[in-house]
Structure formats: C-alpha cells, structure tokens
Amino acid sequence: MKLNILVTAIALVSASAQPAPPMKPAATTASAAKPANTIGVTESAPVSLQAIRGLEKEMDSRIATTGGKNPCNVLSSTRGLYVSGLGAVFTAEVELSVTPGGVSLFQTTVGPEQKAKYRTDKLTNIPLLEKTLSDMALLLAASPSLKMSDRDQVVVAARLVYRSWEDTTGMPGQIVAHLDRRGGIVKMEVQ
C-alpha cells in the first residue's frame, strides 16, 4: 500500500515537472484578426506623467491659496488623468477652510463661536473656490502639455469634506467646473 502511494506521488511530481508545450507567437501585423470588443493599444501616452503631475501640483497650490486669510485646505493631493478622445479630469478633496485652531482628529470639541466663524469662512470660500476651479479648467484647456483636441472636455472637481460636528445645511458636497473646448465656456455645478 505504501509502495503504491509512493509510486503515485512520484508519477504526479514527474508529470508536473514536464515542460509546457511551446506557445505560438502572437500575431504582430495590422491585418491580424481581433475580436470585435478588443480595444487598440497605443505605443506611447499622448501626455507625459510629468506633465500631469505638474498640473496636479498647480491645482493644489491654487486651491491652497484660495480664501486668503482663511484658505481652503487640500486634504488629498489632486489626481489628474487624460484620456485621449475624451479629455482631462482633475479632482481633489478639499476642506473649504482650515479647521479652527486646537481641533484635530483626536480632539473634536469646538465651541459655538468657533463653529459659527468656521461656517462663515466656509460660506465665504465657496464662490472663491468656484472661481479657482473655473480658472483651472481654462488653464488646463490651454495647456500645451495636454495636447488636447477641440473635441476634448475638461473637468475640474473638488469633493468637499466636512467634520462630524459641522452644520452642513445648505453646504455643497462637490463643486465641478466643466469645459467643452468647442464652446470654450466653463459650466459650474455646485452640488
């Protein structure tokens, strides 16, 4: 019985150690048949990663200076991407004003006066952030590093973040600037 198990084990190990049959080379000509739902792959990206990163940093900088004395707070770095034939999308998570002094993730007690001032600062910064995002959409549309066509779209969005103790009544969840390069007009959405 032990001999049978040993022989079976040796046979299985030697069978799994057999080299795989050689693979057929892939077709490399343009006339090679492709399934109907296959997407073509381009050799190189039309926009360099360095160009995208530079524009992401520009957007972070512009948002961080929006609001002057009570600036917006960029909570996560801007992320951008360019899709050939569709356009560019840049997004960031933003707090409409820097959290009042002494308040952190671990200490969330805020007095009523601080809450009221914080809310006022945020309400003041909404139209300022709209202007910043609109200007950023125009900058992206004109950027030579993106190599955009007239059919491309530009979307610049800020997802707004609030603290658990805040009164968010009437406060937007996101602000979006959308530019169709054919029309050249930025449409704002405050949602």
N, C-alpha and C positions, 0 to 999 in steps of 0.2 A: 504494500500500500504506500509506504513512504517512498519507495522507488518510483512508483507511478507519478506521485506528486512532484518529485524531483525532476523527472524526465519532462513532465508537462511544463514546469516552471522554466526549465532550460529552453524548451522549444518556444515558449512565449517570449522570453528575453531575446533569443536569437532572431525571432521573426520581427520584433520591434526594432532591432538594430539594423535591419536591412535598409540600404539607402533608398530614398524615394525616387520614383522614376523621373527622368529629366523633364523639366517643364518646357512647353513650346514657347518660343519667343513671341512677345506681344507685337501686334501689327503697329508699324510706325508711320505708315503712309496716310495721306489725307483721304485716300479712297477706301480706307478700312471701314467696314460697316460698324456703325454704332447703334446701340438700342435707341429707340425713339425718345426715351426720357433721360438720356445722358446729357450732362452739361459740359460744354467745352472748357478746357483749362488753358489759361493764358500762361505764357512763359514767365513774364515778369509783371509785377504790380505796377499800375499806371501812376501810383502815388507812393512815394517812399515812406517808410515808417518814421524816419527822422522828420519829414515834413509834417506828418500827423502829430507827432509828439510836440513839435514846436508850436503848432496851433493850439494844442491842448493846454500847454503852459501859458500861452497868450490869453486864452479864455479864463483860466484860473486867476491870472493876475488881474484881469479886468473885473471879474466878479468880486475878488477880494478888496478892490478899491471902490466898489460901488457903495454908496452911502456915506462917504466922507468920514465924519467923526464917529458915526455908528455904522461901521461897514458890515456888509454881508460876510458870512463865514462859509468858506468852501470846505465841506465835510469830507468829500471824497474827490480825488483828482478827476478832472474832466476826462472822459473817454470819447474818442472820435474814431470814425471809420468812414471810408469812402468805398462805395460800390459803383463800379463802372456801369454807366447807363441809368443809374438811379440818382446818385448824388452823395452828399455828405451828411452825416448825423453826428452831433456832438452833444453829450449830456453830462450833467454834474449834479451832485447832491449838495444842496445849499440851505443854510440857515439864514433867514432874512436879516438877522442882526446877531452880533456876538452875544453869547449868553451872559447875563449880568454877573459882575464880579463875585467871586466866592462860591458860585454854583458850579457843581461838576456832576459827573455821572453818579458819584457816590454821595453827594450832599445836595439834595434836591429841595431844600426848604427855601422858599422865596417869599418875601413879604409882599403885601398887596401893592405898595408903592412901586416896588421893583417890577412886579408883573405888569402894572399899568404902563410904566415907562417902556418896558421891553416891547409890549404890544404896539405902542405908539411908534417906536423906532421901526418895527417890522412893517407897519402900515405905510410909513413914510418911504420905506425902501422898495415897496412893490413896483411903483412906476419907474423908479430908478433902475431896478433890475430888468424891467421890460425894455427900457432904452438900451441897456448894456447888451442884452441878448439880441435885440434888433440890429445894433451896430456890429455885433459879432457875426451875424448872418450875412450882412453886407460885406464884411471883411473876408469871410470865407468864400463867398461867391466871386470876389475879385482876386482871390489868391492865385498867383501863377503856379504855385507848387501843387495845387489840387488838379490842375489840368481839366477843368470841368467843361462840359459841352453846354450849349444853350438849353438843352432839354433837361439838364440835371436839376435836382432840388437841393435845397439846403435846409436842414432842420437843426435848430439850436434849442436845447431844453434844459431847464433847471427843475429838478424834483425838490420840492421844499420839505424840510424836516422840522418837526415841532416836538417840544418836550411834553411829557405826560401832564404836567401841571398847567400848561398853557390853555387859554381860552382861544380855540381855533375858529370860533364863529365868524363866518364871512372871510376866512383866510383861504387862499388858493392852495391846492395840492401840487400844482406844477404851473410853470409858465413856459410857453413854447413860441418860438419865432420860426416861421416857415416862409421860405423864399423860393418861388418858382423863377428860375433865371430868365425864362421867356418874358415874363411880365415885369420882373425887377422890383416888385413891391413886396415888402415884408408884411405878412399877416400875423398878428399876435393872437394867441389863445391863452387866457388866464382861466385855469380850470380848478 
